Amino acid sequence: MQVTETSTEGLKREYSVVIAAEDMARRLDGKLQKISLNISMPGFRPGKVPTSLVKKIHGDSVMGEVLDEAVRETTAQIIQDKELRPAVQPKIEVKDFVEGSDLTYEIALEVLPDIELPDFSKIKMERLVADIPEEKIQDVIGNLASQQTSFEDRGEGANAEDGDAVTIDFEGSIDGQMFEGGAAKGHQLLLGANTFIPGFEDQLLGTSVGDSREVKVTFPENYQATELAGKEAVFKVDVSAVKKPLPVEINDDLAKKMGMENLDALTKAVREQAVREHDNVSRVRLKRSLLDILADTMKFEVPAAMIEMEFEQVWSQVEQDMANQGVDTSGIDPADDGALDDMKTEYREISDRRVRLGLLLAEVGRINNLEIMKEELSQALSQEARRYPGQEREVYEHFQKHPEAMAQLQAPLLEEKAVDFIIELADVSENKITHEELMRPPGEDEDEKAVLESFEKKGKKSKSDGDGKGKAKVKAKKPASKKPVAKKSEGKKPAAKKPAAKKPAAKKSTAKKTAGKKAPAKSTKKTVKKT
């Protein structure tokens, strides 16, 4: 084998490889001999089929296998001999080969950078800590108590009040036509909970058992079911029960209902949980501070292929986010002022940061021999499997059969170990703040939010198209805030889905939505974050 380095530029390496015809012939003969020992042909005893006959019949397919094996084996040998650390899978191109001649192919790859780690003891950071106010503990207990609320009938002729639970049958129509998901029977609705579309619950105040009422509402303009958005609807509602809430006393009996020995035990458990949440938030903020420092101070070349792969993944998530929020990029005008390009630039910067920090933390783990214990990996795998109820065995088998998936599962665990390792060495002081300041959602997602809002604003700019109407460059809708009216949940499990080759993604439930309820409050956690 003859190997010639044809290019060395930054992290890029290119090689030209020539495997002699004699070597290729020897590989082919060896493969044919193995096949002849196991193949069966009429007129020949097992293991006695002539190699020449095997070659005549299967030569082309066998040569393809030989070519593939030769390229893979020699490429691996070159990487080992030259002590290369490929950043991604090498690109291989066969330049010249016919049977009886030399095999010539080229390898192009990027290698991982050599990272010189800093003196972590010189990093100065603050760990934010806070006391937990007693009233917050009581608020949590109060909320737990409210979940134990029971109801009793108000009695014949009693009118429904705010906070009451009414049992209703309803049918909705638009312009006299029933619409899908607009009806339910025996639905219990808590008045004042604001779980139905605006105005629905208010019109049931004062009703009593046996009452029938027409409830007129207008679906919000940003309603998730676009076919209902902004339309007026009429619901025929029959009330079959009116129940008032019974007061819940916070005492030992309440604690026992919740599986605790007494109220003191419940209070202790709530406080311990609050302390864990405080510690977790404090660590997340400290980690964020550390990563910001490392991102600002650690400058080294990053493999372009890794950035591109990260960007493709990030951008795919962003497009899904935009679609979920009603932002349509399909109608972008050619004269657009670059809103989409600006957005992509922002996310390329995020991708660069994520790859850079990932390489740095991986290097910290490699140099300091940080390892993931078997128990830690087993726990992470169990948590992943629990995301797929009824398919746990498939998930375990998926990770056992796909080392790359297992590596993806290990990566965040190793990252956390590397972060903890650095924090142990760093100069960390405590800064005591209030509970409210500590628990305030950090602004780490503001960059992403600003990019999306900027894109929407630019997309809504219009220009004259000759008929006096503004032509939007980007069709954009406000994020949906409510779910469509739908039938009561039948409690269906998510449809079975085989785990993908990569880390299995969370599945979408096929369960029907609860009638008329809002979508859950928008999470502060974005799809894409700076690491």
TIKE-552332 format. One record per residue (C-alpha): x, y, z. Coordinates in steps of 0.5 Angstrom, whole numbers. Layout:
BEGIN
X: X; Y: Y; Z: Z
...
% end
This chain:
BEGIN
X: 0; Y: 0; Z: 0
X: 3; Y: 7; Z: -2
X: 0; Y: 13; Z: 2
X: 1; Y: 20; Z: 0
X: -1; Y: 26; Z: 4
X: -4; Y: 31; Z: -2
X: -6; Y: 37; Z: 3
X: -5; Y: 39; Z: 10
X: -9; Y: 45; Z: 11
X: -12; Y: 47; Z: 18
X: -15; Y: 41; Z: 21
X: -16; Y: 38; Z: 14
X: -12; Y: 32; Z: 11
X: -12; Y: 29; Z: 4
X: -9; Y: 23; Z: 2
X: -8; Y: 19; Z: -4
X: -8; Y: 11; Z: -3
X: -5; Y: 6; Z: -8
X: -6; Y: -1; Z: -7
X: -2; Y: -6; Z: -11
X: -6; Y: -10; Z: -16
X: -3; Y: -16; Z: -13
X: -6; Y: -15; Z: -6
X: -13; Y: -14; Z: -9
X: -12; Y: -20; Z: -13
X: -10; Y: -24; Z: -7
X: -16; Y: -21; Z: -3
X: -20; Y: -23; Z: -9
X: -17; Y: -30; Z: -9
X: -18; Y: -31; Z: -1
X: -25; Y: -29; Z: -1
X: -27; Y: -34; Z: -7
X: -24; Y: -39; Z: -4
X: -28; Y: -38; Z: 3
X: -34; Y: -38; Z: -1
X: -32; Y: -44; Z: -5
X: -32; Y: -48; Z: 1
X: -39; Y: -46; Z: 3
X: -43; Y: -46; Z: -3
X: -47; Y: -52; Z: -6
X: -48; Y: -53; Z: -13
X: -51; Y: -59; Z: -17
X: -45; Y: -64; Z: -19
X: -40; Y: -62; Z: -14
X: -39; Y: -64; Z: -7
X: -40; Y: -59; Z: -1
X: -33; Y: -56; Z: -1
X: -31; Y: -58; Z: -8
X: -33; Y: -53; Z: -12
X: -28; Y: -50; Z: -17
X: -26; Y: -43; Z: -15
X: -26; Y: -41; Z: -22
X: -33; Y: -43; Z: -23
X: -35; Y: -39; Z: -17
X: -31; Y: -33; Z: -20
X: -35; Y: -34; Z: -26
X: -42; Y: -34; Z: -23
X: -40; Y: -29; Z: -17
X: -34; Y: -25; Z: -19
X: -37; Y: -18; Z: -20
X: -41; Y: -18; Z: -13
X: -35; Y: -21; Z: -10
X: -30; Y: -16; Z: -13
X: -35; Y: -11; Z: -10
X: -34; Y: -14; Z: -3
X: -27; Y: -14; Z: -4
X: -26; Y: -7; Z: -6
X: -31; Y: -5; Z: 0
X: -27; Y: -9; Z: 5
X: -20; Y: -6; Z: 2
X: -22; Y: 1; Z: 3
X: -25; Y: 0; Z: 10
X: -19; Y: -4; Z: 12
X: -13; Y: 1; Z: 9
X: -17; Y: 7; Z: 11
X: -17; Y: 5; Z: 19
X: -10; Y: 3; Z: 18
X: -8; Y: 9; Z: 15
X: -11; Y: 13; Z: 21
X: -8; Y: 9; Z: 26
X: -1; Y: 9; Z: 23
X: -1; Y: 17; Z: 23
X: -5; Y: 17; Z: 30
X: -11; Y: 21; Z: 27
X: -17; Y: 23; Z: 31
X: -22; Y: 24; Z: 25
X: -28; Y: 29; Z: 27
X: -33; Y: 26; Z: 23
X: -33; Y: 20; Z: 18
X: -28; Y: 20; Z: 13
X: -30; Y: 22; Z: 6
X: -27; Y: 16; Z: 1
X: -27; Y: 17; Z: -7
X: -25; Y: 11; Z: -11
X: -21; Y: 14; Z: -17
X: -19; Y: 8; Z: -21
X: -20; Y: 1; Z: -21
X: -21; Y: -5; Z: -26
X: -20; Y: -12; Z: -24
X: -12; Y: -14; Z: -25
X: -10; Y: -6; Z: -24
X: -8; Y: -2; Z: -18
X: -14; Y: 1; Z: -14
X: -13; Y: 8; Z: -13
X: -17; Y: 12; Z: -8
X: -17; Y: 19; Z: -4
X: -19; Y: 20; Z: 3
X: -21; Y: 27; Z: 6
X: -22; Y: 28; Z: 13
X: -22; Y: 33; Z: 18
X: -19; Y: 32; Z: 25
X: -20; Y: 34; Z: 32
X: -16; Y: 40; Z: 34
X: -11; Y: 40; Z: 39
X: -14; Y: 43; Z: 45
X: -9; Y: 46; Z: 50
X: -13; Y: 47; Z: 57
X: -13; Y: 53; Z: 61
X: -11; Y: 53; Z: 69
X: -18; Y: 52; Z: 71
X: -16; Y: 55; Z: 78
X: -16; Y: 62; Z: 75
X: -23; Y: 62; Z: 73
X: -27; Y: 66; Z: 78
X: -35; Y: 65; Z: 79
X: -40; Y: 66; Z: 83
X: -45; Y: 61; Z: 86
X: -52; Y: 64; Z: 87
X: -55; Y: 61; Z: 93
X: -62; Y: 63; Z: 97
X: -66; Y: 61; Z: 103
X: -73; Y: 58; Z: 102
X: -78; Y: 63; Z: 105
X: -83; Y: 59; Z: 109
X: -89; Y: 62; Z: 106
X: -86; Y: 59; Z: 99
X: -87; Y: 52; Z: 103
X: -94; Y: 53; Z: 105
X: -96; Y: 55; Z: 98
X: -93; Y: 49; Z: 96
X: -97; Y: 45; Z: 101
X: -103; Y: 49; Z: 100
X: -103; Y: 48; Z: 92
X: -102; Y: 40; Z: 94
X: -108; Y: 41; Z: 98
X: -112; Y: 44; Z: 93
X: -111; Y: 38; Z: 89
X: -115; Y: 34; Z: 94
X: -121; Y: 38; Z: 93
X: -128; Y: 34; Z: 93
X: -134; Y: 37; Z: 91
X: -142; Y: 36; Z: 94
X: -148; Y: 37; Z: 90
X: -151; Y: 44; Z: 92
X: -158; Y: 42; Z: 92
X: -164; Y: 43; Z: 88
X: -165; Y: 49; Z: 85
X: -158; Y: 52; Z: 87
X: -154; Y: 57; Z: 82
X: -147; Y: 55; Z: 80
X: -142; Y: 60; Z: 83
X: -135; Y: 61; Z: 81
X: -130; Y: 55; Z: 83
X: -136; Y: 50; Z: 83
X: -136; Y: 44; Z: 78
X: -141; Y: 43; Z: 73
X: -143; Y: 37; Z: 69
X: -145; Y: 39; Z: 62
X: -147; Y: 36; Z: 55
X: -145; Y: 40; Z: 50
X: -145; Y: 41; Z: 42
X: -142; Y: 46; Z: 38
X: -144; Y: 49; Z: 31
X: -141; Y: 54; Z: 27
X: -146; Y: 57; Z: 22
X: -151; Y: 52; Z: 24
X: -146; Y: 46; Z: 22
X: -143; Y: 42; Z: 27
X: -135; Y: 41; Z: 27
X: -131; Y: 36; Z: 29
X: -129; Y: 36; Z: 37
X: -134; Y: 41; Z: 39
X: -139; Y: 36; Z: 43
X: -138; Y: 32; Z: 49
X: -143; Y: 29; Z: 54
X: -142; Y: 28; Z: 62
X: -136; Y: 33; Z: 62
X: -134; Y: 36; Z: 69
X: -132; Y: 43; Z: 68
X: -129; Y: 48; Z: 74
X: -132; Y: 55; Z: 73
X: -126; Y: 60; Z: 74
X: -121; Y: 55; Z: 72
X: -121; Y: 58; Z: 65
X: -120; Y: 52; Z: 61
X: -125; Y: 53; Z: 56
X: -124; Y: 58; Z: 50
X: -125; Y: 65; Z: 53
X: -133; Y: 67; Z: 55
X: -135; Y: 60; Z: 55
X: -135; Y: 59; Z: 63
X: -137; Y: 66; Z: 65
X: -144; Y: 64; Z: 61
X: -145; Y: 58; Z: 66
X: -145; Y: 62; Z: 72
X: -152; Y: 62; Z: 75
X: -154; Y: 56; Z: 72
X: -157; Y: 50; Z: 76
X: -159; Y: 43; Z: 75
X: -163; Y: 42; Z: 69
X: -162; Y: 48; Z: 65
X: -160; Y: 49; Z: 58
X: -157; Y: 55; Z: 55
X: -154; Y: 57; Z: 49
X: -147; Y: 59; Z: 50
X: -144; Y: 64; Z: 44
X: -136; Y: 65; Z: 44
X: -131; Y: 67; Z: 39
X: -125; Y: 63; Z: 37
X: -119; Y: 67; Z: 38
X: -115; Y: 69; Z: 32
X: -109; Y: 65; Z: 34
X: -113; Y: 59; Z: 35
X: -109; Y: 53; Z: 34
X: -114; Y: 50; Z: 29
X: -114; Y: 55; Z: 24
X: -120; Y: 52; Z: 21
X: -124; Y: 55; Z: 27
X: -119; Y: 61; Z: 29
X: -123; Y: 68; Z: 29
X: -130; Y: 64; Z: 28
X: -136; Y: 65; Z: 32
X: -139; Y: 59; Z: 35
X: -146; Y: 57; Z: 39
X: -145; Y: 51; Z: 44
X: -152; Y: 48; Z: 46
X: -150; Y: 46; Z: 54
X: -155; Y: 42; Z: 58
X: -153; Y: 42; Z: 66
X: -154; Y: 36; Z: 69
X: -150; Y: 37; Z: 76
X: -148; Y: 43; Z: 80
X: -143; Y: 42; Z: 86
X: -139; Y: 46; Z: 90
X: -132; Y: 45; Z: 93
X: -131; Y: 43; Z: 100
X: -126; Y: 46; Z: 104
X: -119; Y: 42; Z: 105
X: -116; Y: 43; Z: 112
X: -109; Y: 42; Z: 112
X: -107; Y: 37; Z: 117
X: -105; Y: 30; Z: 119
X: -111; Y: 27; Z: 115
X: -109; Y: 31; Z: 109
X: -102; Y: 29; Z: 109
X: -104; Y: 21; Z: 110
X: -108; Y: 22; Z: 104
X: -102; Y: 24; Z: 100
X: -98; Y: 18; Z: 103
X: -94; Y: 21; Z: 109
X: -94; Y: 20; Z: 116
X: -97; Y: 27; Z: 119
X: -97; Y: 34; Z: 117
X: -89; Y: 35; Z: 119
X: -87; Y: 29; Z: 115
X: -91; Y: 32; Z: 109
X: -88; Y: 39; Z: 110
X: -81; Y: 36; Z: 111
X: -81; Y: 33; Z: 104
X: -84; Y: 39; Z: 101
X: -78; Y: 43; Z: 104
X: -73; Y: 38; Z: 102
X: -76; Y: 38; Z: 95
X: -75; Y: 45; Z: 95
X: -68; Y: 45; Z: 97
X: -66; Y: 40; Z: 91
X: -70; Y: 45; Z: 86
X: -65; Y: 51; Z: 89
X: -59; Y: 47; Z: 89
X: -61; Y: 44; Z: 81
X: -62; Y: 52; Z: 79
X: -56; Y: 54; Z: 83
X: -52; Y: 49; Z: 79
X: -55; Y: 50; Z: 72
X: -53; Y: 58; Z: 73
X: -46; Y: 56; Z: 75
X: -45; Y: 52; Z: 69
X: -48; Y: 57; Z: 65
X: -43; Y: 62; Z: 67
X: -38; Y: 57; Z: 67
X: -39; Y: 55; Z: 59
X: -40; Y: 63; Z: 58
X: -33; Y: 64; Z: 61
X: -30; Y: 58; Z: 57
X: -34; Y: 60; Z: 50
X: -31; Y: 67; Z: 51
X: -24; Y: 65; Z: 53
X: -22; Y: 59; Z: 49
X: -21; Y: 60; Z: 42
X: -19; Y: 54; Z: 37
X: -20; Y: 52; Z: 30
X: -27; Y: 47; Z: 30
X: -28; Y: 42; Z: 24
X: -33; Y: 45; Z: 19
X: -36; Y: 39; Z: 18
X: -38; Y: 38; Z: 25
X: -41; Y: 45; Z: 25
X: -45; Y: 44; Z: 19
X: -48; Y: 37; Z: 22
X: -50; Y: 41; Z: 28
X: -53; Y: 47; Z: 25
X: -57; Y: 42; Z: 20
X: -60; Y: 39; Z: 27
X: -61; Y: 46; Z: 30
X: -64; Y: 49; Z: 24
X: -69; Y: 43; Z: 23
X: -71; Y: 44; Z: 30
X: -72; Y: 51; Z: 29
X: -76; Y: 50; Z: 23
X: -80; Y: 45; Z: 27
X: -81; Y: 51; Z: 32
X: -83; Y: 56; Z: 27
X: -88; Y: 51; Z: 24
X: -91; Y: 50; Z: 31
X: -92; Y: 57; Z: 32
X: -95; Y: 59; Z: 25
X: -89; Y: 62; Z: 22
X: -89; Y: 60; Z: 14
X: -83; Y: 61; Z: 11
X: -85; Y: 58; Z: 4
X: -88; Y: 64; Z: 1
X: -81; Y: 68; Z: 2
X: -81; Y: 74; Z: -3
X: -74; Y: 74; Z: -7
X: -73; Y: 81; Z: -6
X: -73; Y: 79; Z: 2
X: -68; Y: 83; Z: 6
X: -65; Y: 77; Z: 9
X: -69; Y: 76; Z: 15
X: -68; Y: 68; Z: 14
X: -61; Y: 69; Z: 12
X: -60; Y: 73; Z: 18
X: -63; Y: 68; Z: 22
X: -59; Y: 62; Z: 20
X: -53; Y: 66; Z: 21
X: -55; Y: 67; Z: 28
X: -56; Y: 59; Z: 29
X: -49; Y: 58; Z: 26
X: -46; Y: 62; Z: 31
X: -50; Y: 58; Z: 36
X: -48; Y: 51; Z: 33
X: -40; Y: 54; Z: 33
X: -41; Y: 55; Z: 40
X: -44; Y: 48; Z: 42
X: -39; Y: 44; Z: 38
X: -33; Y: 48; Z: 41
X: -35; Y: 47; Z: 48
X: -37; Y: 40; Z: 47
X: -30; Y: 39; Z: 44
X: -27; Y: 42; Z: 50
X: -31; Y: 38; Z: 55
X: -29; Y: 32; Z: 52
X: -22; Y: 34; Z: 52
X: -23; Y: 35; Z: 59
X: -26; Y: 28; Z: 60
X: -20; Y: 25; Z: 56
X: -14; Y: 28; Z: 59
X: -17; Y: 27; Z: 66
X: -19; Y: 20; Z: 65
X: -26; Y: 22; Z: 67
X: -31; Y: 15; Z: 66
X: -38; Y: 14; Z: 66
X: -39; Y: 8; Z: 71
X: -44; Y: 2; Z: 69
X: -49; Y: 4; Z: 74
X: -50; Y: 11; Z: 71
X: -50; Y: 9; Z: 64
X: -55; Y: 4; Z: 66
X: -59; Y: 9; Z: 70
X: -59; Y: 14; Z: 64
X: -62; Y: 8; Z: 59
X: -67; Y: 6; Z: 64
X: -70; Y: 14; Z: 64
X: -69; Y: 13; Z: 56
X: -73; Y: 7; Z: 56
X: -79; Y: 10; Z: 61
X: -80; Y: 15; Z: 55
X: -83; Y: 9; Z: 51
X: -88; Y: 6; Z: 55
X: -89; Y: -1; Z: 53
X: -83; Y: -1; Z: 48
X: -78; Y: -1; Z: 54
X: -75; Y: -8; Z: 51
X: -74; Y: -5; Z: 44
X: -71; Y: 1; Z: 47
X: -66; Y: -3; Z: 51
X: -64; Y: -8; Z: 44
X: -64; Y: -1; Z: 40
X: -58; Y: 1; Z: 44
X: -55; Y: -5; Z: 45
X: -54; Y: -6; Z: 37
X: -52; Y: 1; Z: 36
X: -46; Y: 3; Z: 39
X: -47; Y: 10; Z: 36
X: -53; Y: 11; Z: 40
X: -50; Y: 9; Z: 46
X: -45; Y: 14; Z: 45
X: -50; Y: 19; Z: 44
X: -53; Y: 17; Z: 51
X: -46; Y: 18; Z: 54
X: -44; Y: 24; Z: 52
X: -49; Y: 29; Z: 56
X: -46; Y: 24; Z: 62
X: -39; Y: 26; Z: 61
X: -41; Y: 33; Z: 60
X: -43; Y: 34; Z: 67
X: -37; Y: 30; Z: 70
X: -33; Y: 35; Z: 66
X: -37; Y: 41; Z: 68
X: -36; Y: 38; Z: 76
X: -29; Y: 37; Z: 75
X: -28; Y: 44; Z: 73
X: -32; Y: 47; Z: 78
X: -28; Y: 43; Z: 83
X: -22; Y: 47; Z: 81
X: -25; Y: 54; Z: 80
X: -25; Y: 59; Z: 85
X: -32; Y: 59; Z: 86
X: -35; Y: 64; Z: 92
X: -42; Y: 64; Z: 94
X: -47; Y: 70; Z: 93
X: -53; Y: 70; Z: 97
X: -59; Y: 73; Z: 93
X: -67; Y: 72; Z: 94
X: -71; Y: 66; Z: 93
X: -75; Y: 70; Z: 87
X: -68; Y: 72; Z: 84
X: -65; Y: 65; Z: 84
X: -72; Y: 62; Z: 81
X: -73; Y: 68; Z: 76
X: -72; Y: 64; Z: 69
X: -65; Y: 66; Z: 66
X: -65; Y: 70; Z: 60
X: -61; Y: 64; Z: 56
X: -66; Y: 63; Z: 51
X: -67; Y: 71; Z: 49
X: -62; Y: 70; Z: 43
X: -66; Y: 65; Z: 40
X: -73; Y: 69; Z: 42
X: -70; Y: 75; Z: 39
X: -68; Y: 72; Z: 33
X: -75; Y: 69; Z: 31
X: -79; Y: 75; Z: 33
X: -74; Y: 79; Z: 28
X: -75; Y: 74; Z: 23
X: -83; Y: 75; Z: 24
X: -82; Y: 82; Z: 24
X: -78; Y: 83; Z: 18
X: -83; Y: 78; Z: 15
X: -89; Y: 82; Z: 16
X: -86; Y: 88; Z: 12
X: -90; Y: 89; Z: 6
X: -89; Y: 92; Z: -1
X: -93; Y: 94; Z: -6
X: -95; Y: 89; Z: -12
X: -99; Y: 93; Z: -16
X: -106; Y: 92; Z: -14
X: -105; Y: 97; Z: -8
X: -105; Y: 91; Z: -3
X: -99; Y: 89; Z: 1
X: -95; Y: 83; Z: -1
X: -92; Y: 80; Z: 5
X: -85; Y: 77; Z: 4
X: -86; Y: 72; Z: 10
X: -93; Y: 69; Z: 12
X: -93; Y: 69; Z: 19
X: -98; Y: 68; Z: 25
X: -98; Y: 69; Z: 32
X: -96; Y: 63; Z: 36
X: -103; Y: 58; Z: 38
X: -105; Y: 59; Z: 45
X: -110; Y: 54; Z: 45
X: -112; Y: 47; Z: 43
X: -118; Y: 46; Z: 39
X: -124; Y: 44; Z: 42
X: -124; Y: 36; Z: 42
X: -127; Y: 30; Z: 45
X: -126; Y: 28; Z: 52
X: -119; Y: 24; Z: 52
X: -120; Y: 16; Z: 51
X: -113; Y: 15; Z: 55
X: -110; Y: 12; Z: 49
X: -103; Y: 10; Z: 49
X: -98; Y: 13; Z: 44
X: -98; Y: 9; Z: 37
X: -92; Y: 4; Z: 37
X: -86; Y: 7; Z: 34
X: -79; Y: 4; Z: 33
X: -73; Y: 7; Z: 36
X: -69; Y: 11; Z: 31
X: -62; Y: 9; Z: 29
X: -60; Y: 15; Z: 33
X: -62; Y: 17; Z: 40
X: -70; Y: 16; Z: 40
X: -74; Y: 22; Z: 40
X: -80; Y: 23; Z: 44
X: -86; Y: 20; Z: 41
X: -93; Y: 24; Z: 40
X: -99; Y: 22; Z: 43
X: -105; Y: 20; Z: 39
X: -109; Y: 21; Z: 45
X: -115; Y: 25; Z: 43
X: -115; Y: 32; Z: 46
X: -119; Y: 34; Z: 52
X: -126; Y: 38; Z: 50
X: -124; Y: 45; Z: 49
X: -118; Y: 46; Z: 53
X: -113; Y: 51; Z: 53
X: -106; Y: 48; Z: 51
X: -101; Y: 48; Z: 57
X: -98; Y: 54; Z: 59
X: -92; Y: 56; Z: 54
X: -85; Y: 53; Z: 57
X: -79; Y: 57; Z: 58
X: -75; Y: 52; Z: 55
X: -74; Y: 53; Z: 48
X: -72; Y: 47; Z: 43
X: -65; Y: 50; Z: 42
X: -61; Y: 53; Z: 47
X: -54; Y: 56; Z: 47
X: -50; Y: 50; Z: 51
% end
